């Protein structure tokens, strides 16, 4: 995460990018819920998208299979939600710039019995995916 932040900081962007680290989302997403409430909403931050880099470096899926070079994207329904639009944009961008990468967009907020911090943003109406 620190390397991603360093690379992003090397050049100008058209909008502010926040790099925020949350932990233990399984304990109730307290950090991401507080961030949405106390920063994004309280300060009227014009949030366009929340990208949750959850389980980075874990190439083993729930079925035990390895997913090297694959990106699994989870986004909230319905199909025309901001989160699903963002997920499709990520898939299309990867296809254009990294055609060797397989991106699968799942029609669910997250994996069964899992909770990601992107849910706090999606529940508040922001485009978010994990």
NORFENDA-V417918 format. One record per residue. N is the residue number from 1. RES is the residue in one letter. PHI is phi in degrees with one decimal (NA if undefined). Layout:
BEGIN
[[N,RES,PHI] [N,RES,PHI]]
END
This chain:
BEGIN
[[1,X,NA] [2,X,-63.8] [3,X,-66.3] [4,X,-61.3] [5,X,-61.8] [6,X,-61.4] [7,X,-64.3] [8,X,-65.1] [9,X,-74.0] [10,X,-74.6] [11,X,-141.6] [12,X,-73.8] [13,X,-130.2] [14,X,-75.9] [15,X,-145.4] [16,X,-73.3] [17,X,-115.2] [18,X,-97.2] [19,X,-109.7] [20,X,-122.4] [21,X,-109.6] [22,X,-116.6] [23,X,-132.0] [24,X,55.5] [25,X,-60.1] [26,X,-65.6] [27,X,-90.0] [28,X,116.7] [29,X,54.1] [30,X,-59.0] [31,X,-66.4] [32,X,-71.2] [33,X,-63.6] [34,X,-66.1] [35,X,-64.8] [36,X,-60.4] [37,X,-69.9] [38,X,-89.0] [39,X,-114.0] [40,X,-61.5] [41,X,-76.9] [42,X,-64.5] [43,X,-102.3] [44,X,50.9] [45,X,-69.2] [46,X,-76.5] [47,X,-78.5] [48,X,-96.4] [49,X,-163.1] [50,X,-120.5] [51,X,-109.8] [52,X,-97.4] [53,X,-90.3] [54,X,-90.3] [55,X,61.7] [56,X,-63.3] [57,X,82.8] [58,X,-111.5] [59,X,-82.4] [60,X,-99.6] [61,X,-83.8] [62,X,-62.7] [63,X,-89.5] [64,X,86.6] [65,X,-78.7] [66,X,-84.8] [67,X,-124.4] [68,X,-64.9] [69,X,79.9] [70,X,-105.5] [71,X,-124.6] [72,X,-101.1] [73,X,-117.6] [74,X,-112.6] [75,X,-144.0] [76,X,-70.9] [77,X,-72.9] [78,X,-79.1] [79,X,-61.1] [80,X,-101.4] [81,X,-73.1] [82,X,-57.8] [83,X,-66.2] [84,X,-68.7] [85,X,-60.8] [86,X,-63.5] [87,X,-61.0] [88,X,-65.2] [89,X,-61.6] [90,X,-62.2] [91,X,-62.1] [92,X,-66.2] [93,X,-64.8] [94,X,-62.1] [95,X,-60.5] [96,X,-72.7] [97,X,-100.8] [98,X,-135.4] [99,X,-60.9] [100,X,-78.0] [101,X,-88.5] [102,X,-95.7] [103,X,-114.4] [104,X,-114.8] [105,X,-94.4] [106,X,-94.5] [107,X,-85.3] [108,X,-155.1] [109,X,-62.4] [110,X,-163.3] [111,X,-65.8] [112,X,-56.1] [113,X,60.8] [114,X,-120.5] [115,X,-134.0] [116,X,-115.6] [117,X,-64.8] [118,X,-61.6] [119,X,-62.0] [120,X,-61.6] [121,X,-76.1] [122,X,-61.8] [123,X,-61.0] [124,X,-87.1] [125,X,96.0] [126,X,-93.4] [127,X,-68.5] [128,X,-153.1] [129,X,-151.0] [130,X,-127.9]]
END
